[in-house]
Amino acid sequence: LASLRLTAQETALLRMAETNPIEYTLADSRDAAMYARVLLKLLAEAASAGAGFGDVSNLTTACSNEEEALEVLQNDPLGVV
């Protein structure tokens, strides 16, 4: 979640939705509105990642270790091949 630039309140709301039934999270109208905004923000982030390329990244050399692979994935959250 850190790479998505979410506020602490947005992160807390997402975590609350993980542990509570969605009906409970959406029962409060303010929480429901914020939850919708957070989901739209996540969709916008996902849509803009790699925008203009129309494809996932292609690596020219294989990753030599897990740390390097995680760094590559952090740079292109839509994935790499």
Steps between C-alpha positions, in 0.01 A plus 500: 500500500792736553560549129141614443544831685196443722439711809505335840122530519455335158732215597313451827169485314632235261634297791164531678328370187737201500406394852132600511217394275455755220145571620642619833756725330241652268233546771635846583438739208826690557702178503314379191577824311867485602518132407367581153756781462783269608391233251486760223846622602633143484344452156652826377843394628470162332380655173777760494780257583674435172268743323594564143678170462201271459703202616686374802872552531743258339822422681816474293683304769366266765484616861783349699324504839166555670586857608568604142177334382299685766660830394402437138145416606490818713595705192231340283212379717311359201766234471798408292578215263 
